[in-house]
């Protein structure tokens, strides 16, 4: 029995280490950190420490580790997020030593935004779309989005954002976002001499708290949210490029109402998903 207990404890240690390596790998390759992953890691380490300090049987890890995952999931809710996230961030920072944060790594020539977690780089920022390219013959016909390959993005866009250096290429993976961009570029059309297309991408402005909770959960676990994120605006030419002091301060916070910004940009036409406020 003692041998089995020792083996369980060793496996627990190895699993906690592997989880930390996973956290570091995600931070390095996706240039993003997730609080829920950090909470999982922190609680597993706390479980291992408690077993040692309190001289508990390692068999307790068989319920303590699953409980760590359960607490990690519900830590998305207040007040657990207030209590656990600061400690989890501190624990995660130990694994991120030497990993260059995305926010300070902006000299690269091109940034690619595929998953919603990566799009978080420009969450709440005003961006200019200079190119919209449907992929794999994706289109909108009779109000329905048509795509021959559901596992690939609907389109790619080329972005400019004031606070981000270099070229940004983003992929559109939600059909409502694609339909709204299609409506702007293909159905309505853009007078390039007089108009430009601006967007706000945000996963923090859903109408209902339970929408926001679901979005946060999926972002933490899979890196993507099931809801649309784009507010698309056709604005007078130069609203983005020539009024620097205006656009620089037009970053959205989660408490801001998006329509105030849409009107403030003198938008000629706009498309906003119903779930966003």
GIPE-V368029 format. One record per pair of residues at least 4 apart in sequence whose C-alpha atoms are under 8 Angstrom apart, sorted by the first residue. I is the first residue (numbers start at 1). GAP is how many residues later the second one is. D is the distance in Angstrom with one decimal. If there is no record, write none. Layout:
BEGIN
i=I gap=GAP d=D
i=I gap=GAP d=D
END
This chain:
BEGIN
i=1 gap=4 d=6.2
i=2 gap=4 d=6.2
i=3 gap=4 d=6.2
i=4 gap=4 d=6.2
i=5 gap=4 d=6.3
i=5 gap=52 d=7.1
i=5 gap=53 d=5.4
i=5 gap=54 d=6.2
i=6 gap=4 d=6.2
i=6 gap=52 d=7.1
i=7 gap=4 d=6.1
i=8 gap=4 d=6.1
i=8 gap=50 d=6.3
i=8 gap=51 d=7.0
i=8 gap=53 d=7.8
i=9 gap=4 d=6.3
i=9 gap=39 d=7.7
i=9 gap=49 d=5.5
i=9 gap=52 d=7.6
i=10 gap=4 d=6.2
i=11 gap=4 d=6.0
i=12 gap=4 d=6.2
i=12 gap=36 d=7.3
i=12 gap=49 d=7.4
i=13 gap=4 d=6.2
i=13 gap=32 d=8.0
i=13 gap=35 d=7.2
i=14 gap=4 d=6.1
i=15 gap=4 d=6.1
i=16 gap=4 d=6.3
i=16 gap=25 d=6.4
i=16 gap=28 d=6.2
i=16 gap=29 d=6.5
i=17 gap=4 d=6.3
i=18 gap=4 d=6.2
i=19 gap=4 d=6.3
i=19 gap=22 d=6.4
i=20 gap=4 d=6.3
i=20 gap=21 d=6.5
i=20 gap=72 d=7.8
i=20 gap=75 d=6.3
i=21 gap=4 d=6.1
i=21 gap=74 d=7.4
i=22 gap=4 d=6.1
i=23 gap=4 d=6.2
i=23 gap=10 d=7.4
i=23 gap=14 d=6.9
i=23 gap=15 d=7.4
i=23 gap=69 d=7.6
i=23 gap=72 d=7.3
i=24 gap=4 d=6.1
i=24 gap=71 d=5.7
i=24 gap=72 d=5.7
i=24 gap=75 d=7.7
i=25 gap=4 d=5.9
i=25 gap=5 d=8.0
i=26 gap=4 d=5.3
i=26 gap=5 d=6.8
i=26 gap=6 d=6.6
i=26 gap=7 d=6.9
i=27 gap=4 d=4.7
i=27 gap=5 d=4.8
i=27 gap=6 d=5.3
i=27 gap=69 d=7.2
i=27 gap=72 d=7.2
i=27 gap=74 d=7.9
i=28 gap=4 d=7.6
i=28 gap=71 d=6.0
i=28 gap=72 d=7.5
i=30 gap=88 d=6.8
i=31 gap=70 d=6.5
i=31 gap=71 d=5.4
i=31 gap=87 d=7.4
i=32 gap=69 d=7.8
i=32 gap=70 d=7.3
i=32 gap=85 d=7.0
i=32 gap=86 d=7.0
i=34 gap=4 d=6.5
i=34 gap=186 d=5.7
i=35 gap=4 d=6.1
i=35 gap=50 d=6.4
i=35 gap=53 d=7.0
i=35 gap=54 d=6.9
i=35 gap=185 d=7.2
i=36 gap=4 d=6.3
i=36 gap=36 d=5.5
i=36 gap=37 d=6.6
i=36 gap=39 d=7.2
i=36 gap=40 d=7.5
i=36 gap=184 d=6.0
i=36 gap=185 d=7.6
i=37 gap=4 d=6.4
i=37 gap=35 d=7.5
i=37 gap=183 d=7.4
i=37 gap=184 d=7.9
i=38 gap=4 d=6.1
i=38 gap=47 d=7.9
i=38 gap=50 d=5.1
i=38 gap=51 d=6.5
i=38 gap=53 d=7.1
i=38 gap=54 d=5.6
i=39 gap=4 d=6.1
i=39 gap=29 d=7.9
i=39 gap=33 d=5.4
i=39 gap=36 d=7.9
i=39 gap=45 d=6.8
i=39 gap=46 d=6.8
i=39 gap=49 d=5.0
i=40 gap=4 d=6.3
i=40 gap=28 d=5.8
i=40 gap=29 d=5.6
i=40 gap=31 d=7.9
i=40 gap=32 d=5.4
i=41 gap=4 d=6.4
i=41 gap=47 d=7.8
i=41 gap=51 d=7.9
i=42 gap=4 d=6.2
i=42 gap=45 d=7.8
i=42 gap=46 d=5.7
i=42 gap=49 d=6.3
i=42 gap=50 d=7.9
i=43 gap=4 d=6.1
i=43 gap=22 d=7.8
i=43 gap=25 d=5.4
i=44 gap=4 d=6.4
i=44 gap=20 d=7.6
i=44 gap=21 d=5.9
i=44 gap=24 d=6.2
i=45 gap=4 d=6.2
i=46 gap=4 d=6.1
i=47 gap=4 d=6.3
i=47 gap=14 d=6.9
i=47 gap=17 d=6.3
i=47 gap=18 d=7.3
i=48 gap=4 d=6.6
i=48 gap=13 d=7.5
i=49 gap=4 d=6.1
i=50 gap=4 d=5.7
i=50 gap=5 d=7.8
i=50 gap=6 d=7.5
i=51 gap=4 d=5.6
i=51 gap=5 d=4.7
i=51 gap=6 d=6.7
i=51 gap=7 d=6.4
i=51 gap=9 d=7.7
i=51 gap=10 d=8.0
i=52 gap=4 d=6.6
i=56 gap=4 d=7.2
i=58 gap=4 d=7.8
i=59 gap=4 d=8.0
i=60 gap=4 d=6.1
i=61 gap=4 d=5.6
i=62 gap=4 d=7.2
i=63 gap=4 d=6.1
i=64 gap=4 d=6.1
i=65 gap=4 d=6.6
i=66 gap=4 d=6.4
i=67 gap=4 d=6.1
i=68 gap=4 d=6.0
i=69 gap=4 d=6.3
i=70 gap=4 d=6.5
i=71 gap=4 d=5.9
i=72 gap=4 d=7.5
i=73 gap=144 d=7.4
i=74 gap=6 d=7.4
i=75 gap=4 d=7.8
i=75 gap=5 d=4.8
i=75 gap=6 d=4.8
i=75 gap=9 d=7.0
i=75 gap=10 d=7.8
i=76 gap=4 d=7.1
i=76 gap=5 d=5.6
i=76 gap=137 d=7.3
i=76 gap=140 d=7.4
i=76 gap=141 d=7.1
i=77 gap=4 d=5.8
i=77 gap=136 d=7.8
i=78 gap=4 d=6.3
i=79 gap=4 d=6.4
i=80 gap=4 d=5.8
i=80 gap=5 d=7.8
i=81 gap=4 d=5.2
i=82 gap=4 d=7.2
i=83 gap=4 d=7.6
i=84 gap=4 d=6.0
i=85 gap=4 d=5.9
i=86 gap=4 d=6.3
i=87 gap=4 d=6.3
i=88 gap=4 d=6.0
i=89 gap=4 d=6.0
i=90 gap=4 d=7.0
i=91 gap=4 d=7.4
i=92 gap=4 d=6.4
i=93 gap=4 d=6.4
i=100 gap=4 d=7.1
i=100 gap=5 d=6.8
i=101 gap=4 d=6.4
i=102 gap=4 d=7.1
i=102 gap=19 d=7.9
i=103 gap=18 d=7.8
i=106 gap=58 d=6.4
i=106 gap=59 d=5.6
i=106 gap=60 d=7.2
i=107 gap=58 d=6.2
i=107 gap=59 d=6.7
i=108 gap=57 d=7.6
i=108 gap=58 d=6.4
i=109 gap=56 d=7.8
i=109 gap=57 d=4.9
i=109 gap=58 d=6.1
i=110 gap=56 d=5.5
i=110 gap=57 d=4.5
i=110 gap=58 d=5.5
i=110 gap=59 d=7.2
i=111 gap=55 d=7.2
i=111 gap=56 d=6.2
i=111 gap=57 d=4.7
i=111 gap=58 d=6.2
i=112 gap=6 d=7.9
i=112 gap=56 d=5.9
i=112 gap=57 d=4.9
i=112 gap=58 d=5.8
i=113 gap=5 d=5.2
i=113 gap=6 d=5.3
i=113 gap=55 d=7.4
i=113 gap=56 d=6.1
i=113 gap=57 d=4.4
i=113 gap=58 d=6.2
i=114 gap=4 d=6.3
i=114 gap=5 d=7.0
i=114 gap=56 d=6.1
i=114 gap=57 d=5.2
i=114 gap=58 d=7.7
i=115 gap=4 d=6.5
i=115 gap=56 d=7.9
i=115 gap=108 d=6.2
i=115 gap=109 d=5.9
i=116 gap=4 d=6.3
i=116 gap=103 d=7.2
i=116 gap=107 d=6.0
i=116 gap=108 d=4.8
i=116 gap=109 d=6.8
i=117 gap=4 d=7.9
i=117 gap=102 d=6.4
i=117 gap=106 d=4.9
i=117 gap=107 d=6.2
i=119 gap=4 d=6.6
i=119 gap=51 d=7.6
i=119 gap=82 d=7.7
i=120 gap=82 d=7.7
i=120 gap=83 d=7.9
i=122 gap=39 d=7.6
i=122 gap=79 d=6.8
i=123 gap=77 d=7.4
i=123 gap=78 d=5.4
i=123 gap=79 d=4.9
i=123 gap=80 d=7.1
i=123 gap=129 d=8.0
i=124 gap=76 d=6.0
i=124 gap=77 d=5.9
i=124 gap=78 d=5.4
i=124 gap=127 d=5.3
i=124 gap=128 d=4.4
i=124 gap=129 d=6.6
i=125 gap=36 d=7.2
i=125 gap=75 d=6.0
i=125 gap=76 d=7.1
i=125 gap=125 d=7.0
i=125 gap=126 d=4.7
i=125 gap=127 d=6.4
i=126 gap=35 d=6.5
i=126 gap=36 d=7.7
i=126 gap=72 d=6.8
i=126 gap=73 d=6.0
i=126 gap=74 d=5.4
i=126 gap=121 d=6.9
i=126 gap=124 d=6.5
i=126 gap=125 d=6.4
i=127 gap=32 d=6.3
i=127 gap=33 d=5.5
i=127 gap=34 d=4.7
i=127 gap=35 d=7.4
i=127 gap=71 d=5.6
i=127 gap=72 d=5.4
i=127 gap=73 d=6.5
i=127 gap=113 d=7.8
i=128 gap=31 d=5.5
i=128 gap=32 d=5.1
i=128 gap=33 d=6.6
i=128 gap=68 d=7.5
i=128 gap=69 d=6.1
i=128 gap=70 d=4.6
i=128 gap=71 d=6.5
i=128 gap=112 d=6.8
i=129 gap=28 d=6.6
i=129 gap=29 d=5.7
i=129 gap=30 d=4.7
i=129 gap=31 d=6.6
i=129 gap=67 d=7.7
i=129 gap=68 d=5.7
i=129 gap=69 d=6.0
i=129 gap=70 d=7.3
i=130 gap=27 d=7.4
i=130 gap=28 d=5.6
i=130 gap=29 d=6.2
i=130 gap=30 d=7.6
i=130 gap=67 d=7.7
i=131 gap=26 d=5.4
i=131 gap=27 d=5.0
i=131 gap=28 d=7.6
i=132 gap=23 d=7.1
i=132 gap=24 d=6.1
i=132 gap=25 d=4.6
i=132 gap=26 d=6.8
i=132 gap=49 d=7.8
i=132 gap=53 d=7.4
i=133 gap=22 d=5.4
i=133 gap=23 d=5.3
i=133 gap=24 d=6.2
i=134 gap=4 d=5.7
i=134 gap=5 d=7.1
i=134 gap=20 d=5.9
i=134 gap=21 d=4.0
i=134 gap=22 d=6.4
i=135 gap=18 d=7.0
i=135 gap=19 d=5.5
i=135 gap=20 d=4.8
i=135 gap=21 d=7.1
i=136 gap=11 d=7.1
i=136 gap=12 d=6.8
i=136 gap=13 d=7.1
i=136 gap=18 d=7.5
i=137 gap=10 d=6.6
i=137 gap=11 d=7.2
i=138 gap=7 d=7.3
i=138 gap=8 d=5.5
i=138 gap=9 d=4.4
i=138 gap=10 d=6.9
i=138 gap=16 d=5.8
i=138 gap=17 d=7.4
i=139 gap=6 d=5.8
i=139 gap=7 d=5.2
i=139 gap=8 d=6.6
i=139 gap=43 d=7.6
i=140 gap=4 d=5.3
i=140 gap=5 d=4.4
i=140 gap=6 d=5.8
i=140 gap=39 d=6.5
i=140 gap=42 d=7.1
i=141 gap=4 d=6.5
i=141 gap=5 d=6.9
i=145 gap=30 d=6.5
i=145 gap=34 d=6.6
i=147 gap=7 d=7.0
i=152 gap=21 d=7.5
i=153 gap=18 d=6.0
i=153 gap=19 d=5.5
i=153 gap=20 d=4.6
i=153 gap=21 d=7.9
i=154 gap=17 d=7.5
i=154 gap=18 d=5.6
i=154 gap=19 d=5.8
i=154 gap=20 d=7.5
i=154 gap=21 d=7.2
i=154 gap=24 d=6.5
i=155 gap=16 d=5.8
i=155 gap=17 d=5.2
i=155 gap=18 d=7.5
i=155 gap=23 d=7.0
i=156 gap=13 d=6.9
i=156 gap=14 d=5.6
i=156 gap=15 d=4.4
i=156 gap=16 d=5.9
i=157 gap=12 d=5.8
i=157 gap=13 d=5.2
i=157 gap=14 d=6.3
i=157 gap=15 d=7.5
i=158 gap=9 d=7.4
i=158 gap=10 d=5.8
i=158 gap=11 d=4.7
i=158 gap=12 d=6.4
i=159 gap=8 d=6.8
i=159 gap=9 d=5.1
i=159 gap=10 d=6.1
i=159 gap=11 d=7.2
i=160 gap=4 d=7.6
i=160 gap=7 d=6.7
i=160 gap=8 d=6.4
i=161 gap=4 d=7.6
i=162 gap=85 d=7.9
i=162 gap=86 d=6.7
i=163 gap=85 d=7.8
i=172 gap=5 d=6.9
i=172 gap=6 d=6.2
i=173 gap=4 d=7.7
i=173 gap=5 d=7.5
i=174 gap=4 d=6.3
i=174 gap=52 d=7.8
i=174 gap=53 d=7.4
i=174 gap=54 d=5.9
i=175 gap=4 d=6.0
i=175 gap=53 d=7.8
i=176 gap=4 d=6.2
i=176 gap=52 d=6.1
i=176 gap=97 d=7.2
i=177 gap=4 d=6.3
i=177 gap=51 d=5.8
i=177 gap=52 d=6.8
i=177 gap=53 d=5.7
i=177 gap=96 d=7.9
i=178 gap=4 d=6.0
i=179 gap=4 d=6.1
i=180 gap=4 d=6.4
i=180 gap=52 d=6.8
i=180 gap=91 d=6.0
i=180 gap=92 d=7.9
i=181 gap=4 d=6.1
i=181 gap=5 d=8.0
i=181 gap=51 d=6.7
i=182 gap=4 d=5.2
i=182 gap=5 d=6.5
i=183 gap=4 d=4.7
i=183 gap=5 d=5.9
i=183 gap=6 d=7.9
i=184 gap=4 d=5.3
i=184 gap=5 d=5.9
i=184 gap=6 d=7.2
i=184 gap=13 d=8.0
i=184 gap=48 d=7.7
i=184 gap=50 d=7.3
i=185 gap=4 d=4.7
i=185 gap=5 d=6.0
i=190 gap=5 d=6.2
i=190 gap=6 d=7.0
i=190 gap=7 d=7.9
i=190 gap=44 d=7.8
i=191 gap=4 d=5.3
i=191 gap=5 d=7.7
i=192 gap=4 d=6.5
i=192 gap=45 d=7.7
i=193 gap=44 d=7.1
i=194 gap=42 d=6.0
i=194 gap=43 d=4.9
i=195 gap=39 d=6.6
i=195 gap=40 d=5.6
i=195 gap=41 d=4.6
i=195 gap=42 d=4.3
i=195 gap=43 d=7.9
i=196 gap=38 d=5.8
i=196 gap=39 d=5.5
i=196 gap=40 d=6.3
i=196 gap=41 d=5.3
i=196 gap=42 d=7.6
i=197 gap=35 d=7.1
i=197 gap=36 d=5.6
i=197 gap=37 d=4.7
i=197 gap=38 d=6.2
i=198 gap=34 d=6.2
i=198 gap=35 d=5.2
i=198 gap=36 d=6.4
i=198 gap=37 d=7.0
i=198 gap=42 d=7.5
i=199 gap=31 d=6.6
i=199 gap=32 d=5.5
i=199 gap=33 d=4.7
i=199 gap=34 d=6.0
i=200 gap=30 d=5.8
i=200 gap=31 d=5.2
i=200 gap=32 d=6.9
i=201 gap=28 d=5.4
i=201 gap=29 d=4.7
i=201 gap=30 d=6.5
i=202 gap=27 d=5.2
i=202 gap=28 d=6.6
i=203 gap=9 d=7.9
i=203 gap=12 d=7.2
i=203 gap=22 d=7.8
i=203 gap=26 d=5.7
i=204 gap=8 d=6.8
i=204 gap=50 d=5.5
i=205 gap=7 d=7.6
i=205 gap=49 d=6.0
i=205 gap=50 d=7.8
i=205 gap=53 d=7.9
i=205 gap=71 d=5.5
i=205 gap=72 d=5.9
i=206 gap=5 d=6.1
i=206 gap=6 d=5.7
i=206 gap=69 d=5.5
i=206 gap=70 d=4.4
i=206 gap=71 d=5.9
i=207 gap=4 d=7.1
i=207 gap=5 d=7.8
i=207 gap=68 d=5.6
i=207 gap=69 d=5.5
i=207 gap=70 d=5.3
i=208 gap=4 d=6.5
i=208 gap=67 d=7.9
i=209 gap=4 d=6.1
i=210 gap=4 d=6.1
i=211 gap=4 d=6.1
i=212 gap=4 d=6.1
i=213 gap=4 d=6.1
i=214 gap=4 d=6.3
i=214 gap=11 d=7.8
i=215 gap=4 d=6.1
i=215 gap=9 d=8.0
i=215 gap=10 d=5.0
i=215 gap=11 d=6.8
i=215 gap=12 d=7.1
i=216 gap=4 d=6.1
i=216 gap=9 d=7.4
i=217 gap=4 d=6.2
i=218 gap=4 d=5.5
i=218 gap=5 d=6.4
i=218 gap=6 d=5.9
i=218 gap=7 d=5.3
i=218 gap=8 d=7.5
i=219 gap=4 d=4.2
i=219 gap=5 d=4.7
i=219 gap=6 d=5.4
i=220 gap=4 d=8.0
i=227 gap=48 d=7.7
i=228 gap=45 d=6.6
i=228 gap=47 d=7.8
i=229 gap=44 d=7.6
i=229 gap=47 d=7.7
i=230 gap=42 d=7.0
i=230 gap=43 d=7.4
i=231 gap=39 d=7.3
i=231 gap=40 d=5.9
i=231 gap=41 d=4.8
i=231 gap=42 d=7.1
i=232 gap=38 d=5.5
i=232 gap=39 d=5.2
i=232 gap=40 d=6.6
i=233 gap=29 d=7.3
i=233 gap=34 d=6.0
i=233 gap=35 d=7.4
i=233 gap=36 d=5.9
i=233 gap=37 d=4.3
i=233 gap=38 d=6.5
i=234 gap=33 d=5.7
i=234 gap=34 d=5.5
i=234 gap=35 d=5.2
i=234 gap=36 d=6.1
i=235 gap=4 d=6.7
i=235 gap=30 d=6.9
i=235 gap=31 d=6.4
i=235 gap=32 d=4.5
i=235 gap=33 d=5.4
i=235 gap=34 d=7.3
i=236 gap=30 d=7.4
i=236 gap=31 d=7.2
i=236 gap=32 d=7.2
i=238 gap=4 d=5.2
i=238 gap=5 d=7.2
i=239 gap=4 d=6.0
i=239 gap=8 d=7.7
i=239 gap=26 d=6.9
i=240 gap=4 d=7.2
i=240 gap=7 d=6.2
i=243 gap=4 d=6.3
i=244 gap=4 d=5.8
i=245 gap=4 d=6.7
i=246 gap=4 d=6.7
i=247 gap=4 d=7.9
i=250 gap=11 d=7.3
i=252 gap=4 d=6.1
i=252 gap=6 d=7.5
i=257 gap=4 d=7.4
i=257 gap=20 d=6.3
i=258 gap=4 d=6.4
i=258 gap=19 d=6.3
i=259 gap=4 d=6.1
i=259 gap=18 d=7.5
i=260 gap=4 d=6.0
i=261 gap=4 d=6.2
i=262 gap=4 d=6.9
i=262 gap=5 d=6.0
i=262 gap=8 d=7.8
i=263 gap=4 d=6.0
i=272 gap=4 d=6.9
END
